[in-house]
Amino acid sequence: MDVRSGGNTDVRWCPTCGSDLSGPAGFVTEYWKAKDRWFLTWCSRCRTTTQVCLPHRITATEPEH
Ligand SMILES: [Zn+2]
């Protein structure tokens, strides 16, 4: 598990309110599930805990044109 608090992560903004999480009041923890990168964030401004996934691969369908 990699724990980071600061500007050295790919998730820097609160997914709920958009506040900068790189300051001392923000918290970002990175962990992995298989090849997917997950981030647990906490924002002191809106007091929300969220999870963000940066998937290794996305499979999606495309509607017919
Ligand atoms: Zn927030």
N, CA, C, O and the ligand as a Tripos MOL2 file, in Angstrom:
@<TRIPOS>MOLECULE
protein
  261   259    66     0     0
PROTEIN
NO_CHARGES

@<TRIPOS>ATOM
      1 N           0.8500   -1.1810    0.0000 N.3       1 MET1
      2 CA          0.0000    0.0000    0.0000 C.3       1 MET1
      3 C           0.8850    1.2300    0.0000 C.2       1 MET1
      4 O           1.8830    1.2970    0.7170 O.2       1 MET1
      5 N           0.5170    2.1710   -0.7880 N.am      2 ASP2
      6 CA          1.2700    3.4060   -0.8960 C.3       2 ASP2
      7 C           0.4350    4.5390   -0.3070 C.2       2 ASP2
      8 O          -0.6900    4.7680   -0.7490 O.2       2 ASP2
      9 N           0.9570    5.2290    0.6550 N.am      3 VAL3
     10 CA          0.2340    6.3360    1.2870 C.3       3 VAL3
     11 C           0.9320    7.6340    0.9180 C.2       3 VAL3
     12 O           2.1310    7.8050    1.1420 O.2       3 VAL3
     13 N           0.1640    8.5290    0.3570 N.am      4 ARG4
     14 CA          0.7140    9.8240   -0.0150 C.3       4 ARG4
     15 C          -0.2390   10.9260    0.4070 C.2       4 ARG4
     16 O          -1.4560   10.7800    0.2940 O.2       4 ARG4
     17 N           0.2840   11.9700    0.8670 N.am      5 SER5
     18 CA         -0.4860   13.1820    1.1170 C.3       5 SER5
     19 C           0.3430   14.3220    0.5700 C.2       5 SER5
     20 O           1.4010   14.6540    1.1050 O.2       5 SER5
     21 N          -0.1410   14.9070   -0.4840 N.am      6 GLY6
     22 CA          0.6240   15.9590   -1.1250 C.3       6 GLY6
     23 C           0.3470   15.9520   -2.6020 C.2       6 GLY6
     24 O          -0.6010   15.3070   -3.0480 O.2       6 GLY6
     25 N           1.1500   16.6530   -3.3750 N.am      7 GLY7
     26 CA          0.8930   16.8080   -4.7910 C.3       7 GLY7
     27 C           1.4870   15.7250   -5.6570 C.2       7 GLY7
     28 O           1.4980   15.8650   -6.8800 O.2       7 GLY7
     29 N           1.9870   14.6390   -5.0670 N.am      8 ASN8
     30 CA          2.6870   13.6240   -5.8360 C.3       8 ASN8
     31 C           1.7900   12.4230   -6.1300 C.2       8 ASN8
     32 O           2.1930   11.2820   -5.9040 O.2       8 ASN8
     33 N           0.5890   12.6660   -6.6260 N.am      9 THR9
     34 CA         -0.3180   11.5890   -6.9530 C.3       9 THR9
     35 C          -1.1260   11.9800   -8.1820 C.2       9 THR9
     36 O          -1.2200   13.1590   -8.5230 O.2       9 THR9
     37 N          -1.7130   10.9760   -8.8520 N.am     10 ASP10
     38 CA         -2.5110   11.2610  -10.0410 C.3      10 ASP10
     39 C          -3.8900   11.7840   -9.6890 C.2      10 ASP10
     40 O          -4.5710   12.3270  -10.5590 O.2      10 ASP10
     41 N          -4.3260   11.6410   -8.4470 N.am     11 VAL11
     42 CA         -5.6210   12.1710   -8.0070 C.3      11 VAL11
     43 C          -5.3300   13.3400   -7.0750 C.2      11 VAL11
     44 O          -4.8930   13.1480   -5.9400 O.2      11 VAL11
     45 N          -5.5720   14.5410   -7.5580 N.am     12 ARG12
     46 CA         -5.2320   15.7360   -6.7820 C.3      12 ARG12
     47 C          -6.4530   16.5420   -6.3790 C.2      12 ARG12
     48 O          -6.3450   17.4250   -5.5280 O.2      12 ARG12
     49 N          -7.6240   16.2630   -6.9680 N.am     13 TRP13
     50 CA         -8.7950   17.0930   -6.7480 C.3      13 TRP13
     51 C          -9.9140   16.2620   -6.1540 C.2      13 TRP13
     52 O         -10.0840   15.0940   -6.5010 O.2      13 TRP13
     53 N         -10.6660   16.8630   -5.2690 N.am     14 CYS14
     54 CA        -11.7960   16.1730   -4.6470 C.3      14 CYS14
     55 C         -12.8460   15.8590   -5.7140 C.2      14 CYS14
     56 O         -13.2800   16.7680   -6.4220 O.2      14 CYS14
     57 N         -13.2650   14.5940   -5.8490 N.am     15 PRO15
     58 CA        -14.2800   14.2450   -6.8530 C.3      15 PRO15
     59 C         -15.6440   14.8510   -6.5430 C.2      15 PRO15
     60 O         -16.4860   14.9410   -7.4360 O.2      15 PRO15
     61 N         -15.8830   15.2680   -5.3110 N.am     16 THR16
     62 CA        -17.1830   15.8070   -4.9240 C.3      16 THR16
     63 C         -17.2600   17.3170   -5.1120 C.2      16 THR16
     64 O         -18.1970   17.8090   -5.7410 O.2      16 THR16
     65 N         -16.2940   18.0630   -4.5790 N.am     17 CYS17
     66 CA        -16.3870   19.5290   -4.6210 C.3      17 CYS17
     67 C         -15.2930   20.1770   -5.4630 C.2      17 CYS17
     68 O         -15.3720   21.3740   -5.7400 O.2      17 CYS17
     69 N         -14.2820   19.4300   -5.8750 N.am     18 GLY18
     70 CA        -13.2360   19.9810   -6.7230 C.3      18 GLY18
     71 C         -12.1030   20.6630   -5.9860 C.2      18 GLY18
     72 O         -11.2330   21.2610   -6.6200 O.2      18 GLY18
     73 N         -12.0890   20.5900   -4.6650 N.am     19 SER19
     74 CA        -11.0050   21.2170   -3.9050 C.3      19 SER19
     75 C          -9.6820   20.4950   -4.1330 C.2      19 SER19
     76 O          -9.6430   19.3020   -4.4360 O.2      19 SER19
     77 N          -8.6110   21.2500   -3.9790 N.am     20 ASP20
     78 CA         -7.2710   20.6860   -4.1220 C.3      20 ASP20
     79 C          -6.9580   19.8040   -2.9220 C.2      20 ASP20
     80 O          -7.0050   20.2710   -1.7840 O.2      20 ASP20
     81 N          -6.6380   18.5320   -3.1600 N.am     21 LEU21
     82 CA         -6.3300   17.5940   -2.0760 C.3      21 LEU21
     83 C          -4.8430   17.5310   -1.7660 C.2      21 LEU21
     84 O          -4.4210   16.7810   -0.8850 O.2      21 LEU21
     85 N          -4.0520   18.3120   -2.4840 N.am     22 SER22
     86 CA         -2.6090   18.2160   -2.2910 C.3      22 SER22
     87 C          -2.1230   18.9900   -1.0670 C.2      22 SER22
     88 O          -0.9650   18.8510   -0.6740 O.2      22 SER22
     89 N          -2.9760   19.7920   -0.4680 N.am     23 GLY23
     90 CA         -2.5820   20.5360    0.7120 C.3      23 GLY23
     91 C          -2.5550   19.6600    1.9500 C.2      23 GLY23
     92 O          -2.8790   18.4740    1.8790 O.2      23 GLY23
     93 N          -2.1770   20.2240    3.0710 N.am     24 PRO24
     94 CA         -2.0830   19.4270    4.3000 C.3      24 PRO24
     95 C          -3.4380   18.9300    4.8030 C.2      24 PRO24
     96 O          -3.4860   17.9790    5.5830 O.2      24 PRO24
     97 N          -4.5330   19.5490    4.3770 N.am     25 ALA25
     98 CA         -5.8560   19.1290    4.8480 C.3      25 ALA25
     99 C          -6.4200   17.9790    4.0250 C.2      25 ALA25
    100 O          -7.3790   17.3360    4.4550 O.2      25 ALA25
    101 N          -5.8530   17.7030    2.8550 N.am     26 GLY26
    102 CA         -6.3440   16.6180    2.0270 C.3      26 GLY26
    103 C          -5.6120   15.3300    2.3250 C.2      26 GLY26
    104 O          -4.5320   15.3320    2.9150 O.2      26 GLY26
    105 N          -6.2200   14.2160    1.9040 N.am     27 PHE27
    106 CA         -5.6090   12.9130    2.1490 C.3      27 PHE27
    107 C          -5.8970   12.0160    0.9560 C.2      27 PHE27
    108 O          -7.0450   11.8970    0.5270 O.2      27 PHE27
    109 N          -4.8610   11.3860    0.4200 N.am     28 VAL28
    110 CA         -5.0100   10.4670   -0.6980 C.3      28 VAL28
    111 C          -4.1660    9.2330   -0.4110 C.2      28 VAL28
    112 O          -2.9730    9.3330   -0.1270 O.2      28 VAL28
    113 N          -4.8060    8.0640   -0.4880 N.am     29 THR29
    114 CA         -4.1070    6.7930   -0.3170 C.3      29 THR29
    115 C          -4.3180    5.9580   -1.5640 C.2      29 THR29
    116 O          -5.4510    5.7550   -2.0000 O.2      29 THR29
    117 N          -3.2350    5.4770   -2.1340 N.am     30 GLU30
    118 CA         -3.3250    4.6570   -3.3360 C.3      30 GLU30
    119 C          -3.1740    3.1860   -2.9760 C.2      30 GLU30
    120 O          -2.3310    2.8180   -2.1580 O.2      30 GLU30
    121 N          -4.0120    2.3390   -3.6080 N.am     31 TYR31
    122 CA         -3.8570    0.8940   -3.4720 C.3      31 TYR31
    123 C          -4.2510    0.2470   -4.7880 C.2      31 TYR31
    124 O          -4.7420    0.9240   -5.6910 O.2      31 TYR31
    125 N          -4.0420   -1.0370   -4.9000 N.am     32 TRP32
    126 CA         -4.2480   -1.7150   -6.1670 C.3      32 TRP32
    127 C          -5.1380   -2.9270   -5.9870 C.2      32 TRP32
    128 O          -5.0810   -3.6250   -4.9760 O.2      32 TRP32
    129 N          -5.9700   -3.1580   -7.0080 N.am     33 LYS33
    130 CA         -6.7250   -4.3970   -7.1430 C.3      33 LYS33
    131 C          -6.3830   -4.9280   -8.5240 C.2      33 LYS33
    132 O          -6.7920   -4.3560   -9.5350 O.2      33 LYS33
    133 N          -5.6440   -6.0060   -8.5680 N.am     34 ALA34
    134 CA         -5.1140   -6.5390   -9.8250 C.3      34 ALA34
    135 C          -4.2970   -5.4390  -10.5150 C.2      34 ALA34
    136 O          -3.3460   -4.9210   -9.9280 O.2      34 ALA34
    137 N          -4.6550   -5.0780  -11.7510 N.am     35 LYS35
    138 CA         -3.9020   -4.0430  -12.4580 C.3      35 LYS35
    139 C          -4.5540   -2.6670  -12.3490 C.2      35 LYS35
    140 O          -4.0370   -1.6950  -12.8990 O.2      35 LYS35
    141 N          -5.6860   -2.5740  -11.6420 N.am     36 ASP36
    142 CA         -6.3720   -1.2960  -11.4750 C.3      36 ASP36
    143 C          -5.7580   -0.5130  -10.3200 C.2      36 ASP36
    144 O          -5.3820   -1.0810   -9.2950 O.2      36 ASP36
    145 N          -5.6650    0.7980  -10.5030 N.am     37 ARG37
    146 CA         -5.1740    1.6780   -9.4350 C.3      37 ARG37
    147 C          -6.3770    2.3200   -8.7600 C.2      37 ARG37
    148 O          -7.2300    2.8980   -9.4330 O.2      37 ARG37
    149 N          -6.4530    2.2220   -7.4450 N.am     38 TRP38
    150 CA         -7.5460    2.7970   -6.6620 C.3      38 TRP38
    151 C          -6.9820    3.8350   -5.7150 C.2      38 TRP38
    152 O          -5.8680    3.7060   -5.2070 O.2      38 TRP38
    153 N          -7.7890    4.8800   -5.4870 N.am     39 PHE39
    154 CA         -7.3890    5.9460   -4.5730 C.3      39 PHE39
    155 C          -8.5180    6.1850   -3.5870 C.2      39 PHE39
    156 O          -9.6700    6.3680   -3.9800 O.2      39 PHE39
    157 N          -8.1850    6.1820   -2.3220 N.am     40 LEU40
    158 CA         -9.1150    6.5680   -1.2750 C.3      40 LEU40
    159 C          -8.7800    8.0080   -0.9090 C.2      40 LEU40
    160 O          -7.6440    8.3200   -0.5540 O.2      40 LEU40
    161 N          -9.7790    8.8810   -0.9990 N.am     41 THR41
    162 CA         -9.5270   10.3010   -0.7330 C.3      41 THR41
    163 C         -10.4110   10.7810    0.4010 C.2      41 THR41
    164 O         -11.4980   10.2510    0.6330 O.2      41 THR41
    165 N          -9.9290   11.7840    1.0960 N.am     42 TRP42
    166 CA        -10.7350   12.4820    2.0920 C.3      42 TRP42
    167 C         -10.5010   13.9710    1.9140 C.2      42 TRP42
    168 O          -9.3650   14.4300    1.8000 O.2      42 TRP42
    169 N         -11.6040   14.7180    1.8930 N.am     43 CYS43
    170 CA        -11.5360   16.1590    1.6670 C.3      43 CYS43
    171 C         -11.9920   16.8790    2.9370 C.2      43 CYS43
    172 O         -13.0760   16.6190    3.4590 O.2      43 CYS43
    173 N         -11.1550   17.7750    3.4180 N.am     44 SER44
    174 CA        -11.5100   18.5020    4.6420 C.3      44 SER44
    175 C         -12.5420   19.5900    4.3720 C.2      44 SER44
    176 O         -13.2250   20.0310    5.2960 O.2      44 SER44
    177 N         -12.6650   20.0270    3.1310 N.am     45 ARG45
    178 CA        -13.6270   21.1010    2.8240 C.3      45 ARG45
    179 C         -15.0670   20.5820    2.8500 C.2      45 ARG45
    180 O         -15.9200   21.1590    3.5250 O.2      45 ARG45
    181 N         -15.3440   19.4880    2.1150 N.am     46 CYS46
    182 CA        -16.7170   18.9650    2.0790 C.3      46 CYS46
    183 C         -16.8740   17.7460    2.9920 C.2      46 CYS46
    184 O         -17.9640   17.1870    3.1060 O.2      46 CYS46
    185 N         -15.7740   17.3380    3.6420 N.am     47 ARG47
    186 CA        -15.7750   16.2440    4.6080 C.3      47 ARG47
    187 C         -16.3360   14.9540    4.0000 C.2      47 ARG47
    188 O         -17.1270   14.2430    4.6200 O.2      47 ARG47
    189 N         -15.8990   14.6780    2.7630 N.am     48 THR48
    190 CA        -16.3710   13.5060    2.0410 C.3      48 THR48
    191 C         -15.2120   12.5400    1.8050 C.2      48 THR48
    192 O         -14.0990   12.9510    1.4770 O.2      48 THR48
    193 N         -15.4940   11.2570    1.9790 N.am     49 THR49
    194 CA        -14.5600   10.2000    1.6380 C.3      49 THR49
    195 C         -15.0270    9.5670    0.3360 C.2      49 THR49
    196 O         -16.1980    9.2100    0.2070 O.2      49 THR49
    197 N         -14.1350    9.4260   -0.6180 N.am     50 THR50
    198 CA        -14.4930    8.8400   -1.9130 C.3      50 THR50
    199 C         -13.4240    7.8430   -2.3420 C.2      50 THR50
    200 O         -12.3110    7.8200   -1.8160 O.2      50 THR50
    201 N         -13.8050    7.0190   -3.3210 N.am     51 GLN51
    202 CA        -12.8670    6.1150   -3.9580 C.3      51 GLN51
    203 C         -12.8490    6.4320   -5.4400 C.2      51 GLN51
    204 O         -13.8950    6.6390   -6.0560 O.2      51 GLN51
    205 N         -11.6570    6.4680   -6.0060 N.am     52 VAL52
    206 CA        -11.4760    6.7380   -7.4240 C.3      52 VAL52
    207 C         -10.6920    5.5810   -8.0160 C.2      52 VAL52
    208 O          -9.6880    5.1510   -7.4470 O.2      52 VAL52
    209 N         -11.1470    5.0700   -9.1670 N.am     53 CYS53
    210 CA        -10.4500    3.9760   -9.8330 C.3      53 CYS53
    211 C          -9.8710    4.4720  -11.1550 C.2      53 CYS53
    212 O         -10.5630    5.1060  -11.9520 O.2      53 CYS53
    213 N          -8.6020    4.1760  -11.3720 N.am     54 LEU54
    214 CA         -7.9690    4.3870  -12.6700 C.3      54 LEU54
    215 C          -7.7270    2.9930  -13.2470 C.2      54 LEU54
    216 O          -6.7110    2.3650  -12.9480 O.2      54 LEU54
    217 N          -8.6640    2.5040  -14.0780 N.am     55 PRO55
    218 CA         -8.5790    1.1140  -14.5320 C.3      55 PRO55
    219 C          -7.4280    0.9000  -15.5110 C.2      55 PRO55
    220 O          -7.0410    1.7950  -16.2630 O.2      55 PRO55
    221 N          -6.9040   -0.3020  -15.4700 N.am     56 HIS56
    222 CA         -5.8550   -0.6940  -16.4180 C.3      56 HIS56
    223 C          -6.4260   -0.7340  -17.8330 C.2      56 HIS56
    224 O          -5.7780   -0.3070  -18.7880 O.2      56 HIS56
    225 N          -7.6550   -1.2560  -17.9550 N.am     57 ARG57
    226 CA         -8.2810   -1.3900  -19.2600 C.3      57 ARG57
    227 C          -9.7820   -1.2100  -19.1050 C.2      57 ARG57
    228 O         -10.3670   -1.6390  -18.1100 O.2      57 ARG57
    229 N         -10.4020   -0.5750  -20.0920 N.am     58 ILE58
    230 CA        -11.8600   -0.3940  -20.0880 C.3      58 ILE58
    231 C         -12.4150   -1.0610  -21.3330 C.2      58 ILE58
    232 O         -11.9240   -0.8530  -22.4420 O.2      58 ILE58
    233 N         -13.4590   -1.8730  -21.1260 N.am     59 THR59
    234 CA        -14.1730   -2.4740  -22.2350 C.3      59 THR59
    235 C         -15.5620   -1.8570  -22.2790 C.2      59 THR59
    236 O         -16.3000   -1.9200  -21.2960 O.2      59 THR59
    237 N         -15.9190   -1.2680  -23.4010 N.am     60 ALA60
    238 CA        -17.2100   -0.6010  -23.5260 C.3      60 ALA60
    239 C         -17.8320   -0.9720  -24.8690 C.2      60 ALA60
    240 O         -17.1480   -1.3740  -25.8100 O.2      60 ALA60
    241 N         -19.1440   -0.8240  -24.9190 N.am     61 THR61
    242 CA        -19.8420   -1.0680  -26.1780 C.3      61 THR61
    243 C         -20.0660    0.2610  -26.8830 C.2      61 THR61
    244 O         -20.1470    1.3150  -26.2520 O.2      61 THR61
    245 N         -20.1620    0.1870  -28.1890 N.am     62 GLU62
    246 CA        -20.3890    1.4040  -28.9640 C.3      62 GLU62
    247 C         -21.7460    1.2670  -29.6530 C.2      62 GLU62
    248 O         -21.9840    0.2830  -30.3540 O.2      62 GLU62
    249 N         -22.6450    2.2520  -29.4610 N.am     63 PRO63
    250 CA        -23.9510    2.1480  -30.1230 C.3      63 PRO63
    251 C         -23.8020    2.2190  -31.6300 C.2      63 PRO63
    252 O         -22.8670    2.8220  -32.1550 O.2      63 PRO63
    253 N         -24.7640    1.5780  -32.3230 N.am     64 GLU64
    254 CA        -24.7180    1.6100  -33.7790 C.3      64 GLU64
    255 C         -24.9690    3.0220  -34.2870 C.2      64 GLU64
    256 O         -25.7310    3.7840  -33.6910 O.2      64 GLU64
    257 N         -24.3320    3.3510  -35.3730 N.am     65 HIS65
    258 CA        -24.4710    4.7010  -35.9470 C.3      65 HIS65
    259 C         -25.5750    4.7190  -36.9670 C.2      65 HIS65
    260 O         -25.8490    5.7600  -37.5630 O.2      65 HIS65
    261 ZN        -14.4300   18.0350   -1.3340 Zn       66 ZN66
@<TRIPOS>BOND
     1     1     2 1
     2     2     3 1
     3     3     4 2
     4     3     5 am
     5     5     6 1
     6     6     7 1
     7     7     8 2
     8     7     9 am
     9     9    10 1
    10    10    11 1
    11    11    12 2
    12    11    13 am
    13    13    14 1
    14    14    15 1
    15    15    16 2
    16    15    17 am
    17    17    18 1
    18    18    19 1
    19    19    20 2
    20    19    21 am
    21    21    22 1
    22    22    23 1
    23    23    24 2
    24    23    25 am
    25    25    26 1
    26    26    27 1
    27    27    28 2
    28    27    29 am
    29    29    30 1
    30    30    31 1
    31    31    32 2
    32    31    33 am
    33    33    34 1
    34    34    35 1
    35    35    36 2
    36    35    37 am
    37    37    38 1
    38    38    39 1
    39    39    40 2
    40    39    41 am
    41    41    42 1
    42    42    43 1
    43    43    44 2
    44    43    45 am
    45    45    46 1
    46    46    47 1
    47    47    48 2
    48    47    49 am
    49    49    50 1
    50    50    51 1
    51    51    52 2
    52    51    53 am
    53    53    54 1
    54    54    55 1
    55    55    56 2
    56    55    57 am
    57    57    58 1
    58    58    59 1
    59    59    60 2
    60    59    61 am
    61    61    62 1
    62    62    63 1
    63    63    64 2
    64    63    65 am
    65    65    66 1
    66    66    67 1
    67    67    68 2
    68    67    69 am
    69    69    70 1
    70    70    71 1
    71    71    72 2
    72    71    73 am
    73    73    74 1
    74    74    75 1
    75    75    76 2
    76    75    77 am
    77    77    78 1
    78    78    79 1
    79    79    80 2
    80    79    81 am
    81    81    82 1
    82    82    83 1
    83    83    84 2
    84    83    85 am
    85    85    86 1
    86    86    87 1
    87    87    88 2
    88    87    89 am
    89    89    90 1
    90    90    91 1
    91    91    92 2
    92    91    93 am
    93    93    94 1
    94    94    95 1
    95    95    96 2
    96    95    97 am
    97    97    98 1
    98    98    99 1
    99    99   100 2
   100    99   101 am
   101   101   102 1
   102   102   103 1
   103   103   104 2
   104   103   105 am
   105   105   106 1
   106   106   107 1
   107   107   108 2
   108   107   109 am
   109   109   110 1
   110   110   111 1
   111   111   112 2
   112   111   113 am
   113   113   114 1
   114   114   115 1
   115   115   116 2
   116   115   117 am
   117   117   118 1
   118   118   119 1
   119   119   120 2
   120   119   121 am
   121   121   122 1
   122   122   123 1
   123   123   124 2
   124   123   125 am
   125   125   126 1
   126   126   127 1
   127   127   128 2
   128   127   129 am
   129   129   130 1
   130   130   131 1
   131   131   132 2
   132   131   133 am
   133   133   134 1
   134   134   135 1
   135   135   136 2
   136   135   137 am
   137   137   138 1
   138   138   139 1
   139   139   140 2
   140   139   141 am
   141   141   142 1
   142   142   143 1
   143   143   144 2
   144   143   145 am
   145   145   146 1
   146   146   147 1
   147   147   148 2
   148   147   149 am
   149   149   150 1
   150   150   151 1
   151   151   152 2
   152   151   153 am
   153   153   154 1
   154   154   155 1
   155   155   156 2
   156   155   157 am
   157   157   158 1
   158   158   159 1
   159   159   160 2
   160   159   161 am
   161   161   162 1
   162   162   163 1
   163   163   164 2
   164   163   165 am
   165   165   166 1
   166   166   167 1
   167   167   168 2
   168   167   169 am
   169   169   170 1
   170   170   171 1
   171   171   172 2
   172   171   173 am
   173   173   174 1
   174   174   175 1
   175   175   176 2
   176   175   177 am
   177   177   178 1
   178   178   179 1
   179   179   180 2
   180   179   181 am
   181   181   182 1
   182   182   183 1
   183   183   184 2
   184   183   185 am
   185   185   186 1
   186   186   187 1
   187   187   188 2
   188   187   189 am
   189   189   190 1
   190   190   191 1
   191   191   192 2
   192   191   193 am
   193   193   194 1
   194   194   195 1
   195   195   196 2
   196   195   197 am
   197   197   198 1
   198   198   199 1
   199   199   200 2
   200   199   201 am
   201   201   202 1
   202   202   203 1
   203   203   204 2
   204   203   205 am
   205   205   206 1
   206   206   207 1
   207   207   208 2
   208   207   209 am
   209   209   210 1
   210   210   211 1
   211   211   212 2
   212   211   213 am
   213   213   214 1
   214   214   215 1
   215   215   216 2
   216   215   217 am
   217   217   218 1
   218   218   219 1
   219   219   220 2
   220   219   221 am
   221   221   222 1
   222   222   223 1
   223   223   224 2
   224   223   225 am
   225   225   226 1
   226   226   227 1
   227   227   228 2
   228   227   229 am
   229   229   230 1
   230   230   231 1
   231   231   232 2
   232   231   233 am
   233   233   234 1
   234   234   235 1
   235   235   236 2
   236   235   237 am
   237   237   238 1
   238   238   239 1
   239   239   240 2
   240   239   241 am
   241   241   242 1
   242   242   243 1
   243   243   244 2
   244   243   245 am
   245   245   246 1
   246   246   247 1
   247   247   248 2
   248   247   249 am
   249   249   250 1
   250   250   251 1
   251   251   252 2
   252   251   253 am
   253   253   254 1
   254   254   255 1
   255   255   256 2
   256   255   257 am
   257   257   258 1
   258   258   259 1
   259   259   260 2
@<TRIPOS>SUBSTRUCTURE
     1 MET1         2 RESIDUE 1 A MET
     2 ASP2         6 RESIDUE 1 A ASP
     3 VAL3        10 RESIDUE 1 A VAL
     4 ARG4        14 RESIDUE 1 A ARG
     5 SER5        18 RESIDUE 1 A SER
     6 GLY6        22 RESIDUE 1 A GLY
     7 GLY7        26 RESIDUE 1 A GLY
     8 ASN8        30 RESIDUE 1 A ASN
     9 THR9        34 RESIDUE 1 A THR
    10 ASP10       38 RESIDUE 1 A ASP
    11 VAL11       42 RESIDUE 1 A VAL
    12 ARG12       46 RESIDUE 1 A ARG
    13 TRP13       50 RESIDUE 1 A TRP
    14 CYS14       54 RESIDUE 1 A CYS
    15 PRO15       58 RESIDUE 1 A PRO
    16 THR16       62 RESIDUE 1 A THR
    17 CYS17       66 RESIDUE 1 A CYS
    18 GLY18       70 RESIDUE 1 A GLY
    19 SER19       74 RESIDUE 1 A SER
    20 ASP20       78 RESIDUE 1 A ASP
    21 LEU21       82 RESIDUE 1 A LEU
    22 SER22       86 RESIDUE 1 A SER
    23 GLY23       90 RESIDUE 1 A GLY
    24 PRO24       94 RESIDUE 1 A PRO
    25 ALA25       98 RESIDUE 1 A ALA
    26 GLY26      102 RESIDUE 1 A GLY
    27 PHE27      106 RESIDUE 1 A PHE
    28 VAL28      110 RESIDUE 1 A VAL
    29 THR29      114 RESIDUE 1 A THR
    30 GLU30      118 RESIDUE 1 A GLU
    31 TYR31      122 RESIDUE 1 A TYR
    32 TRP32      126 RESIDUE 1 A TRP
    33 LYS33      130 RESIDUE 1 A LYS
    34 ALA34      134 RESIDUE 1 A ALA
    35 LYS35      138 RESIDUE 1 A LYS
    36 ASP36      142 RESIDUE 1 A ASP
    37 ARG37      146 RESIDUE 1 A ARG
    38 TRP38      150 RESIDUE 1 A TRP
    39 PHE39      154 RESIDUE 1 A PHE
    40 LEU40      158 RESIDUE 1 A LEU
    41 THR41      162 RESIDUE 1 A THR
    42 TRP42      166 RESIDUE 1 A TRP
    43 CYS43      170 RESIDUE 1 A CYS
    44 SER44      174 RESIDUE 1 A SER
    45 ARG45      178 RESIDUE 1 A ARG
    46 CYS46      182 RESIDUE 1 A CYS
    47 ARG47      186 RESIDUE 1 A ARG
    48 THR48      190 RESIDUE 1 A THR
    49 THR49      194 RESIDUE 1 A THR
    50 THR50      198 RESIDUE 1 A THR
    51 GLN51      202 RESIDUE 1 A GLN
    52 VAL52      206 RESIDUE 1 A VAL
    53 CYS53      210 RESIDUE 1 A CYS
    54 LEU54      214 RESIDUE 1 A LEU
    55 PRO55      218 RESIDUE 1 A PRO
    56 HIS56      222 RESIDUE 1 A HIS
    57 ARG57      226 RESIDUE 1 A ARG
    58 ILE58      230 RESIDUE 1 A ILE
    59 THR59      234 RESIDUE 1 A THR
    60 ALA60      238 RESIDUE 1 A ALA
    61 THR61      242 RESIDUE 1 A THR
    62 GLU62      246 RESIDUE 1 A GLU
    63 PRO63      250 RESIDUE 1 A PRO
    64 GLU64      254 RESIDUE 1 A GLU
    65 HIS65      258 RESIDUE 1 A HIS
    66 ZN66       261 GROUP 0 **** ****
